Amino acid sequence: MKIPALALEAKPMHRVWGGTRLAERLGMEGNQPVGELWLAYDQNRIRSGPLAGRTLAEALPELGPEFIGKVGYGRYGLELPLLVKFLDTAEWLSVQVHPDDAYAHTVEAASGFHGKTEAWYILEGEGEIVYGLGEQMERETLARAAQDGTLWDKLQREWVVSEQVIPVPAGTIHALGPGLLLYEVQQRSDLTYRLYDYGRPRELHLEKGLDVARRTPTPLPHPVPLPAHHKEILLVGGAFVLERHHLRGRLALRAPEDSFLLLTLIAGGAEWLEGPLSWGDTLLVGAGQALELSGQAQFLGAFVPPPSWLDWYPNSVRVLP
């Protein structure tokens, strides 16, 4: 089946730390906090076209390896290897850490998940985040601090602002603070190890978290956007490339030949073949496929790069492993 792109239905997720901005923008009723809006993952449904109503997990085998692209298919098969979402933080999220591929594929092999490197783009607001430790710590010292609650005082906290890009490699101890509305792109994985949760009655995962956590101070990278025609390359790593696309009138946009492209509208409005696009709408563009857009808008785009591309990118954006 030859389909150039799929429009996806977003899925709201209630979280104890969530705010009200996502619910308000979605016109949702009720008072449950919506912490996350999942924009693209295996269980998102396709909202229009001949595959409307089906999930990505159901549709991708029919679309075939050519749609995913040989890079993603070669690594992950017929699954969407990335997950993109919006987050609205009214309270601190847990202090947590994620494993890399090596740990996930051995210790967590039964889960079927990969490692979890991610990145954030601040859409609105400013506030604090946790980014690594403020001092080097031995495993036993870090374990005691997590258990007795003194870990909070040993974390490195950073102030972040709108349009800032924050890379979060696997192994980085991190947490999002309140007041932020952001876009997140991550490897498709649900392997999260909580180290500290402010006394909330949720499980901690100290042993596995200590296995994978980087126990030395981690400077926060500040990637410098790299202009490239109608877009800017925001950051680069082996798991994904993140770009910001500018639409001013009309634009013919093409996904890389070897990878799908996830395209999320973050400002303005646009039109494509199947109709209007507004804030948060996400398209999954097939590998090598062209897309005609019109309007005034900004999009964030994410794809899986061929390994041969990584040496081309300068160190100013190549901030992920």
C-alpha positions in Angstrom: 0.0 0.0 0.0 1.5 3.3 -1.1 0.7 6.0 1.5 3.1 8.9 1.9 2.1 9.9 5.4 -0.3 9.1 8.3 -2.0 11.6 10.6 -2.1 10.3 14.2 -4.7 10.7 17.0 -3.1 12.0 20.2 -3.8 10.1 23.4 -4.0 12.0 26.8 -2.4 10.4 29.8 -3.4 11.4 33.4 -0.4 11.8 35.7 -0.3 12.9 39.4 2.1 15.7 38.6 0.2 16.9 35.5 -1.1 20.4 34.9 -4.2 21.9 33.2 -2.7 23.3 29.9 -3.0 20.2 27.9 -6.6 19.5 29.0 -7.6 23.1 28.3 -6.1 23.0 24.8 -7.9 19.7 24.1 -11.2 20.9 25.5 -11.4 18.1 28.0 -13.8 18.2 30.9 -13.1 17.0 34.4 -10.4 17.8 36.9 -7.9 15.0 36.4 -4.5 16.4 35.6 -3.3 15.5 32.1 0.5 15.2 32.4 1.2 13.8 29.0 -0.2 13.8 25.5 1.2 10.9 23.5 1.5 12.0 19.9 3.2 9.0 18.2 3.7 5.5 19.5 2.6 2.0 18.5 -0.9 2.3 20.0 -1.8 5.7 18.5 -4.7 5.4 16.0 -4.6 6.7 12.5 -7.2 9.5 12.1 -7.9 9.6 8.4 -7.2 8.0 5.0 -7.6 4.3 4.1 -6.1 3.1 7.4 -8.3 5.3 9.6 -9.1 3.8 13.0 -6.3 1.3 13.0 -3.3 1.5 15.4 0.2 2.0 14.1 1.1 -1.5 15.4 -1.6 -2.9 13.2 -0.8 -0.7 10.1 3.0 -0.9 10.0 3.2 -4.5 8.9 0.9 -3.7 6.0 2.9 -0.6 5.0 6.1 -2.7 5.2 9.8 -2.1 5.7 9.9 0.6 3.0 7.7 2.9 5.0 9.8 2.6 8.2 13.0 2.9 6.2 16.0 0.6 6.2 17.7 2.2 9.2 14.8 1.8 11.6 13.7 -1.5 10.1 17.2 -2.9 10.4 17.5 -2.0 14.1 13.9 -2.5 15.3 11.9 -4.3 12.7 8.3 -3.3 12.0 7.8 -1.1 15.1 8.0 2.6 15.5 11.3 3.0 17.3 10.6 6.5 18.7 7.9 7.9 20.9 7.0 11.6 20.9 4.8 13.4 23.5 3.9 16.7 25.1 4.3 17.1 28.9 2.7 19.6 31.2 4.4 19.7 34.6 2.5 21.2 37.6 4.7 19.4 40.2 8.2 17.8 40.2 8.4 14.5 38.4 10.3 11.7 40.2 14.1 11.7 40.1 14.8 8.9 37.7 17.3 7.3 35.3 17.0 5.1 32.2 19.3 2.3 30.9 21.2 2.2 27.7 20.6 -0.4 24.9 23.3 -2.8 26.3 21.6 -3.0 29.7 18.1 -3.1 28.3 19.0 -5.9 25.9 20.6 -8.1 28.6 19.1 -7.4 32.1 15.7 -6.3 30.7 15.7 -8.6 27.7 12.3 -10.1 28.7 10.6 -6.7 28.5 11.3 -6.4 24.7 12.3 -2.7 25.3 15.5 -0.9 24.1 17.4 1.6 26.1 16.0 5.1 26.6 17.8 8.2 25.5 15.5 11.2 25.2 15.5 14.9 24.6 13.3 17.8 25.6 12.3 21.0 23.8 10.7 23.6 26.1 7.5 24.9 24.4 6.3 27.3 27.1 7.4 28.4 30.6 10.6 28.3 32.5 11.7 26.5 35.6 14.1 24.1 37.2 15.1 20.6 36.2 17.4 18.1 37.8 20.3 17.2 35.5 22.8 14.7 37.1 24.6 14.9 40.4 26.2 17.9 41.9 29.2 15.9 43.1 30.8 12.5 42.5 29.3 9.7 44.6 30.1 6.1 45.3 27.3 3.6 44.7 26.8 2.9 48.4 26.7 6.7 49.2 24.1 7.3 46.5 22.0 4.3 47.7 21.9 5.7 51.2 21.0 9.2 50.0 18.1 7.8 47.9 16.8 5.8 50.9 17.1 8.5 53.6 15.8 11.4 51.4 19.0 13.4 51.4 19.6 12.7 47.7 17.6 15.9 46.8 20.4 18.1 48.3 23.1 16.3 46.2 21.5 16.8 42.8 22.5 19.4 40.2 19.6 21.7 39.3 19.5 23.8 36.2 17.2 26.7 35.1 15.6 26.1 31.6 13.7 28.5 29.4 11.3 28.5 26.4 12.8 27.0 23.1 15.7 25.5 25.0 16.8 22.0 23.9 17.9 19.5 26.6 19.5 16.2 25.6 19.1 13.4 28.2 21.3 10.5 27.4 20.6 7.1 29.0 22.3 7.0 32.4 21.6 10.6 33.2 19.9 11.2 36.6 17.1 13.7 35.8 13.8 15.2 36.8 11.4 17.8 35.4 10.3 20.6 37.6 6.9 22.5 37.7 5.7 25.1 35.3 7.0 23.6 32.0 5.2 22.6 28.8 7.5 20.6 26.6 7.9 18.3 23.7 9.8 15.0 24.3 11.3 12.6 21.9 12.6 9.3 23.2 13.6 5.8 22.2 10.5 3.5 22.4 11.0 2.2 25.9 9.2 2.1 29.2 12.3 1.3 31.3 12.3 4.0 34.0 14.1 3.5 37.3 12.9 5.9 40.1 15.5 6.9 42.6 13.6 9.5 44.6 9.9 10.4 44.6 9.3 13.0 47.4 7.5 10.6 49.6 4.9 9.6 47.1 3.7 6.0 47.6 5.3 4.6 44.4 7.9 2.0 44.0 11.5 2.9 43.7 14.0 0.9 41.6 17.3 1.5 43.4 19.3 -1.5 42.4 18.7 -1.2 38.7 18.9 2.6 38.9 22.3 2.4 40.6 23.4 -0.1 38.0 22.9 2.4 35.2 23.2 5.9 36.8 26.2 8.1 35.9 27.6 9.0 39.4 29.7 11.9 38.4 28.6 15.5 37.7 27.1 15.9 34.2 27.4 19.3 32.6 24.2 20.3 30.8 25.0 20.6 27.0 23.8 23.6 25.1 23.5 22.6 21.4 23.7 25.4 18.9 21.0 25.1 16.2 22.5 24.5 12.8 20.6 26.3 9.9 19.8 24.1 6.9 17.5 25.6 4.3 14.0 25.8 5.8 14.9 24.1 9.0 17.4 24.1 11.9 19.1 20.9 13.2 18.7 21.1 17.0 20.5 18.0 18.2 21.9 14.7 16.9 22.6 11.3 18.3 22.6 7.7 17.2 19.0 7.2 18.4 17.5 10.2 16.7 18.0 13.6 15.1 15.7 16.5 16.2 15.0 19.4 13.8 12.8 22.5 13.8 11.1 23.2 10.5 9.7 26.6 9.4 6.7 26.8 7.2 6.2 30.2 5.6 3.6 29.9 2.8 4.3 26.7 0.9 6.9 23.9 1.6 7.7 20.7 -0.1 9.2 18.5 2.7 10.7 15.1 2.2 11.6 12.4 4.8 15.2 11.0 4.7 15.5 8.2 2.2 16.4 5.7 4.9 14.1 6.7 7.8 10.5 7.8 8.5 10.0 11.3 9.8 7.8 12.3 12.8 6.5 15.8 12.2 4.7 17.6 15.1 3.2 21.1 14.7 4.2 23.3 17.7 3.1 26.8 16.5 0.8 28.3 13.9 -1.4 26.4 11.5 -1.0 24.4 8.3 -2.7 22.5 5.6 -1.8 19.2 4.0 -3.4 16.8 1.6 -5.9 15.5 4.1 -6.9 18.9 5.6 -5.9 21.3 8.4 -3.2 20.8 11.0 -3.2 22.5 14.4 -1.1 22.5 17.6 0.1 19.1 18.5 -1.0 17.3 15.3 1.6 14.8 14.3 2.3 13.2 10.9 4.3 10.0 10.4 5.9 10.5 7.0 7.2 7.4 5.2 10.9 7.0 4.4 11.8 9.0 1.3 8.2 10.3 0.9 7.4 13.9 0.0 4.8 16.1 1.7 3.3 19.4 0.5 2.5 21.8 3.3 1.0 25.3 3.3 0.4 27.9 6.0 2.5 29.6 8.7 3.8 27.2 11.2 6.7 25.6 13.1 7.2 21.9 13.3 9.5 19.7 15.3 10.8 16.7 13.3 12.5 13.5 14.5 14.0 10.6 12.6 16.5 7.8 13.0 19.8 8.7 11.2 22.0 6.3 9.3 25.3 5.8 11.2 27.2 7.2 8.2 25.5 10.6 8.7 26.8 11.1 12.2 30.3 12.1 11.2 28.8 14.8 9.0 27.2 16.7 11.9 29.3 19.2 13.8 30.0 18.8 17.6 27.8 21.8 18.3 24.7 19.6 17.6 26.1 16.1 18.1 25.5 16.0 21.8 24.0 12.6 22.2 25.8 9.2 21.9 
